[in-house]
Amino acid sequence: MDQLRTKWLVLVFATCMPIAHVIMGLANTAKVSSLWQYLLAMVICLGLVVLLCVDMDSGAIPLKSAWLVVAGVVVMELLVTSVLPLGIHPGYAAWQNGAIQMLLVALTFRGRTSLAWLGMGAFAALDMRASLGHGLSLVDGLALVLTPIMWMVIATAVLMVLGRSRNNIAVYSEQSQKAALRLAWEEAHNIYRAQRLVELQEATRPALEAIACSKLTDEQRRELTFLEAGLRDQMRGRTLVTGGVPDAALAARKRGVKVDLLDDRKAPLPGAIAADVSRKLLEVLAQAQAGTVRVRALPVGEVPTVTFLAFDESADQFETYAEISVPHSEPDR
């Protein structure tokens, strides 16, 4: 929307107004001493109109084109003032004043404010010199340059307001996105908690009712031990309990393996190694027939990232140790 608004401002100031001043100049050709310089300045003006209106969707006008506009307005000023009448106010014969101010305002809206002010400074100096040289009073000379300068001040102020509005919109948009993301995260967290509570209730309620209502058999006690271990894995080893790990851990425990899954990261594993950790964990659990399997995800930033230890105290020759670390190319966070 902001770009479209600026585009329309350029179209108005770079086409309608300069062309209107050219028409007023054509109506006052009788006042000038030479016609060809006068008409050449009009041709240059129309060329600058085309230059300012080319490829407005690309943003700022190219630097080379901006310099051509500045050079063009200087040449226009020199050509027209060289043929204006002496000793009297030129009136609309000095059409270039209005055309130049609009061309420089359009240049400002095309994103070249500094060059537009440079062009305005050159125009003001040349026009004051020409006015005094043609016998005009200081007041008349100032009147011819103050209006263009006021237009440039207004254009610069408008551009600053548009820039500030654009920055405010960007800030408000970013804040809105952050607020929406925070609300979405909170909603997702609440849904996850509600779902986990339902799953926990479904998993533990029958066991609790069985404990409360009857004397448990050894087999029931064994199943409850496995249930408690699985729940402990989900709380104490959250990062490691992915994919088929819960089933593999349960199968290992039923074979008599003590399984300890310890998550000290408190953060998800990096994507580059998450699959490797899961695959290695499943491998270690499948190989263990007795003893202990202890897998630990270390705190963020420590090396290695995950350690695997499997041993059987009754068989000294059986011991497995492995490490997985985050690659240097991917930050551990």
MOSULQUI-V955629 format. One record per pair of residues at least 24 apart in sequence whose C-alpha atoms are under 6 Angstrom apart, sorted by the first residue. I is the first residue (numbers start at 1). J is the second residue. Records with the same first field share a line. If there is no record, write none. Layout:
I->J / J
This chain:
10->106
13->102 / 106
14->49 / 103 / 106
15->49
18->99
21->95 / 99
25->93 / 95
28->93
32->83 / 84
33->83
34->83
37->79
38->80
41->76
60->110 / 111
61->110
70->119
73->100
86->134
87->134 / 135
101->148
105->152
233->261
236->262 / 263
237->261 / 262 / 263
239->268
256->290
257->290 / 291 / 292
258->292
259->292 / 293 / 294
260->294
261->295
262->296
263->296 / 297
264->297 / 298 / 299
265->297 / 298 / 299 / 300
301->332
